[in-house]
C-alpha cells in the first residue's frame, strides 16, 4: 500500500488534487488530506479520505500528519514572508517521517524569475534538493482563475489595466495543474525532475478579447507605463509595498517570465492543455 498526501487540501488547488487522486483510482483510504479546518473537507472524509489537521507553523502537527506517508504533494503556503520557515517545517517533517517522494508547487522559471514571489520558491527548491528525498519541482505559471477572479472589476471599468505590454502568459486552469501534479506524484520515474508548467500563452490584449467575447462584455486591454500603473494602484488605495509587488508582477509578465512552453504540462496530462477560450467558458461562460 502506498499512501499519498496533499497539503493545503482545503485550498483551490489542493482540493482539486485530492479529487484527481481519487479519479485516478487511488483508494480513498490511501489518500491523506492535510488541512487546517477539517470541517471544510467533511465530504472527503465521508468518502473515506484520511483527514489530518496540521498548520505549516506547527512542526509537531506536520510531523504527525506526514507519518506513514510515502508520497507528498506539497502545495506551497499562501502567507508571503512566512513561507521559508513554514516550508522548512514541512521538508524536515518529511525527512523525519520517511516520505519517499515530494512534488512541490513552485513558480515558473523559479531560478531566474524576478518577482518577489520567486524568492521563497527558490529557497524551498534548494531545501528539497538538499533533503535527500526524491523531489519533483512543479514550476506553475499563472492560473486562469487569477484573471476570472477580477472579472467584476474588469466589467466595472470596461478594461483590463496593466503594464505588461505584449508579454505573454502561459496560464492554465487550476484543474490542469492539479491533474499534472498528481501524475508527477504517482509516477515512478524520473526520481527527481523539474517541470516548467503552463498552458497555451496569450497576451493581455488577447485575454481581454476572449474574456469579453465569452462573457458578452465590451473589454479592452489598457497598457500603461510602469510609473502610471503604479500611480493608479496608489490612487486606488494600495500601500507602497503592495503597489510595488503588483507592479513587479506586471514587469515580469512584460519580460516574458511567465511564458513557458505547454510541452511539460501536456506531457504530464497526456493530452493538450486547456486553451484560454475553453477555460474561460468553463469558468465564467
N, C-alpha and C positions, 0 to 999 in steps of 0.2 A: 504494500500500500504506500502510495506517495501522497503526502499532504501538501497542498498548495495554499498559501495565504495571500491576502490582498490587504495592504494597509489603506487607511482612508476610505474604507468601504462604504461610508455614507455619502461620500462626495460624488460629483457627477461622473468622473472617470472611474473611480473605484467601484461604484455600484455596477456600471456597465461591464467592468472587467469580471466581477463575480458572475454576472449573468452569462458572459462569454465562456467562462469556465464550465458552467452548467450546460450551456448549449453544445459544447464540445464533448459532452458525455462524461465529464468528471463527476463521480458520485458526490452528492451534496455533503455527505459525511466526511469527505476528504478535502473539503474547502473550508478555510478559516477566513472569516471576515473580521478584520481588526478595526474597531470603531471606538469613538468616544461616547456616543449615545446609542445604546443598544435598542432603544425604543424605535429608532429610525430604520432598523433592519428587522423588525419583528416578522415581516413577511419572509425574509430569507431564513430566519430561524425556524419558521413554520415549515419550510421546505427541507429542513434537515441540515442547513449550513451551520457550522460551528461559529458562534459569535463570541469574540473575546474582546474585553474592554481594555484599552490602553491609550494613553496620551503620549505623543512623542517626547514630552518633557518629563516623563516618569520612567526612569530606567528599569525599575523592578517590574512595573506593569508590562513594559515592552518585552522584557525577557520572558515573563510568564506567557505572554501572548504568542511568542515565537517558539516556545518549547514544543518539540515534536514536529516542527515544520521542516519540510525538505526544500521547497521552492517558494520564494517570496517575490511577489510583485510589490515593489517598494514605490508607492506613489509619493512624490515629493511633497513636503509640507507646504502649507499655504501662508505661513507667517514670515514675511520678508524680514530679514535681520535676525531671525531666530533659527534659521534652517541649519546652520553649521553645527550648533550644539545638538539640535534635535536629530539631525541625520547621523551624527556620530553615535548617538544613543542607539539608533536602530542598527547600524552596522556592527557595533560592539555586541549588541544583544544577539544578532545573527551569528557572529563568531562564537559566542559563548554557548549557544544552543545547538550548534551543528548544522545550521542551514547550509545546503549544498549549492544552491543557485539563487542568484538575485537578478531580477530585471528591474532597472531603475528608470523612472521617467525624468529625463533631463531636458535640455533645451537645444534647439537647432544650432549646429556649429559651436558647441559649447566651448571648445578650446580657443576660438577666436572671436566669439560673439561679444560685442561691445556693450550690450545692455546691462544695467545693474542686476537684472535677474540672473545673468550668467555666472556671476562671481560665486554664489553659493552652490550652483550646479557643478562648476569646475572643482570646487573643494570636495564635494561628495564623490565625484568621479575618481578623484585621487584617493579618497578613503577606500573606495571599493577596489581599486587596483592594488592597494597595499594590504587588503584584508585577507587574501588567500582564498577567497570564495569565488567560484565561477560567476562572473558578472556580465550582464548584458546591458549596455547603455542604450536606452531608447531616447534618442535626441529628437523630441517632438517639436515641430514647428507650431504655428498658431492653430487654434481651434476655430472652425467656422462660427461656433457659438460666441466667440469673442465679439463678433460683429452683430449677430442677431440679437444679442442682449441689449444692444444700443439702438435697436430699431425705433422705439418710441422717440428718442432724441433725434434720430435722422428724420423721422416723419415731421416732427415739430418744426425743424429748421429747413427741411427740404433739401438737405445736403449732408454728405459725409465730409467733414472738415479735417484736414490733416496737413502734414508736411512731408509726406512720403514720396512725392514726385511720381516717377514711373517705376518705383521699386515694386518688385513682385513678391507676393506672399504665397507660400506653398501650404495653404491651410487645408484641413480636412475635418470632418465632424468627429466629435469625441468617440463615437461608436467605432469608427475605423481604427483610431489609435488604441482603443481598448481591445479590439479583436486582434490587432497586431501584437500588442503586448502579451496577450495570453498565448499566442502562437510561439512567441520567443521564449516565454517562460516554460512552456511544456516541451520544447524541442530538446533533444539530447545533444545536439551539436549545432554550431560550434560551441565549445565550452564557454568561451567569452567572446563577445562581439560588440561592435558599435554600429548602430543603425541611425542614419540621418532620415528622419521620417517626415513626410509632408505629402499633400495631395497635389493635384494639378494647379499650377501657380496662376495668379491673377494680379492685376494692378488694382488700385483703389478706384480708378475710373471704371474698370470692368466690374468691380464689386457693386458700385452704385447702379450701373446699368442693369445688371442681372437682378439685384435685390429690388430695384424699382419695378422691373417687369413682373417679378414673381408676386409682389405684394400690391401691384396696381398703384404704386406711389411714384410721383414725379421726383426722382432723386438725381443729384449730380454730385460729382466729387469736386470740392473746392480746395485747391492746393495753396498753402500759404508758405511764406518764408519761415524758417525756424524762429526768428525773432517775433514775427507777427503771431505765429501759432502759440508760442509761449505766452505772449502778452494776452491773447484771448483766454488762455487757461487761467491766468491770474485774475483777469477781469471777471471770470465766471466763479471765482471764489476759491480756487485751489491755492494751497500754500506753495511757497517757492520750491520746496523739496519734491512735492508731488508733481508739480508742473514740470520740473526738470526730468523727473522719472518718465513721464508720459512723452515728453519731447525726445528723450533718448530712444524710446521705442520707435518713434517715427523716423528718426535719423538712421536707426539700424535697418528699418524697412527700406528706406531710400537707398541704402548702401547694398541691398540685396542679401542681408544676413539671414533673412527668413525664407529665402528662396532656395529650396533643395530639390533635387530630382525626386519624382514619385517612385523611383525604382525600388528602394528598400521597403517602403510601405507596401507596395504591390507584391513584392516577393513574400513578405510575411503574411499578407492577406490571402495570397493565392488567387487574386482577382484584381481588376482595375480599382484604383482608389475612387472614392465617390467624388464626382465632379461638382463644381460650385453650384450650378443650377439645380442639380438633383438634391444636393444637401440643403440648399435654401428652401426648395419646395417642400422637402420633408419637415424642416424645422419650423417654417413660418408660413408656407404657402396655403 
